[in-house]
Amino acid sequence: MIQIHDISKLEFHHRQGGQFRWITISTLMLAIGTILHLVSPSVAGITPNWTIATYCVAICLTKPTYRQALGIGLVAALVNVLTSKSGFPYGNLISEPIGALSCAFIVHYFSFLRFRGHSLLPVITGIVSTCLSGGVFVTILKFVMDLPMVVYTAGMLPLVGIIGLLNGIVTPVMYYPALRLFVSRGVLDSLEEQMVISDHSIFDLKPVREGLISLEHISYIYNKQKTPVLNDINLNIHKGDFLVIAGESGSGKSSLCMTLTGAIPHYFGGVMKGMVYVDGKATTQTTISDLACHVGMMLDDYDSQLVAMTVEEEIAFSLENQGVNPKIIKEAITSALDKVGLTEYRTRELSKLSGGQRQRLVIAGVLATNPDILVFDEPTSALDPEGTNAFYQLIHNLNTRYGHTVVIVEHTLEAALPYANRMVLIDHGRILCDSGVETVLRYMYDTHIYVSAIPHVFACQLKLEEMGYNIGKAWLSTELAVQELQKLQ
Ligand SMILES: Nc1ncnc2c1ncn2[C@@H]1O[C@H](COP(=O)(O)OP(=O)(O)OP(=O)(O)O)[C@@H](O)[C@H]1O
């Protein structure tokens, strides 16, 4: 593991999207492999194993996770079972997944192996995966068909070795044209682009400061943009915080939230400098779905997060995708509905819910994975004052009663600030002030930054202070102002 001494210089380059590239490319490659397998002539019973060669090409090109590689191996196995001329083709169901997994292992750990600037992965995976997969296949065949040992050792195993060497030739021969084709169609990055796309798995990344989330020297440029929208952001979010992020439109609030969920850089791409640590783990070394178990986010356009027909189906959706046990899903639905006060709506269709109820449902969906941190981006923009108050009561309850840490981007500060213990003011992608609510509001007033957002009642108190009156604690809401004024009587 490589130690990083100056985290502000560490970059992560990533192109937007691309999560499903491995499916597109492996499907296409396996189709080519199947055709070649069916039509290629064999010389003295020897022919390259086209299926293995093509999935090695796909895995070298897309670097899938082990789970994805297993999927590729199983599809290859099914294709082989259906097209094999062998007496016992079912051994493929074990040998092909092993071949694909070994290929993924080599791609993950040996990507640094190069010869004159060319990756050696296609050659190595072609040989090793073929020998491993073929070796397993013939071993199964030997035992199932009860073949003599001499046939196995003197015939089958050497043949596997020869086909492995053949595949060490055909895999790179297919790899480079495939790379050129996919780059020219915009499906893959060029080799030059890949050189700057960072793989952070080689770095030893640990947060310097403690915190549930720790942002260290974060700067960020969106994909294909030139100007950074976040500039050297340092922020620590602690367990139990109720943090409000405020700033002018376009100051970078939403982008900051996206770094907390890992959507930046994994989904939006671009260039991120510095590091975000969630629960001690660097987000560049974690996937968005793993991060979703720690950080749940509700977008301003929360309706776009709804995908199912009924309330319980909606909450179950993300858990089912993660393969969670149905019994646990049922319990999670009950608990999430209870937390947001929608228990009686469990079987209701989404089209029969009000706007506020749909928003609560999105929150329930987020809560189902029990994340420590809840992030809300302009949650009240579509709510009336009553709905806004009800929303903040709910969030306050989740924060104080259930211990969820809350981060909210909000323009309507009056509603949020009475519940917040902390506020961050952001301007042109920089944090200008990070402190208690009253301190940040006073900073905004004194520096004339985003003054229009200061709650009227607090602005009134500040004006009175300028006139020489000193009226107790901060008037963060009308109720607090009335309380302080009553004390004066
Ligand atoms: N997907 C994107 N690609 C390129 N630039 C983007 C993208 N999303 C946002 N930006 C730019 O990044 C800057 C910060 O935007 P961001 O949405 O983070 O600000 P904001 O403070 O949340 O704004 P608002 O309060 O209006 O929602 C803006 O200049 C915006 O144009």
The ligand as an ORCA input file, in Angstrom:
! r2SCAN-3c Opt
* xyz 0 1
  N     -23.726     17.926    -13.624
  C     -23.071     19.104    -13.703
  N     -22.178     19.309    -14.684
  C     -21.497     20.464    -14.781
  N     -21.635     21.501    -13.929
  C     -22.521     21.364    -12.923
  C     -23.289     20.159    -12.758
  N     -24.095     20.303    -11.679
  C     -23.839     21.538    -11.184
  N     -22.901     22.167    -11.932
  C     -22.354     23.518    -11.698
  O     -21.696     23.486    -10.437
  C     -21.893     24.711     -9.761
  C     -22.453     24.405     -8.361
  O     -23.729     23.818     -8.525
  P     -24.546     23.236     -7.289
  O     -25.798     22.628     -7.833
  O     -23.651     22.407     -6.477
  O     -24.858     24.601     -6.502
  P     -25.985     24.877     -5.419
  O     -25.365     25.789     -4.431
  O     -26.559     23.618     -4.897
  O     -27.057     25.646     -6.283
  P     -28.660     25.733     -6.058
  O     -28.871     26.354     -4.709
  O     -29.115     26.607     -7.171
  O     -29.182     24.336     -6.147
  C     -22.844     25.541    -10.601
  O     -22.065     26.488    -11.293
  C     -23.446     24.538    -11.568
  O     -23.710     25.137    -12.801
*
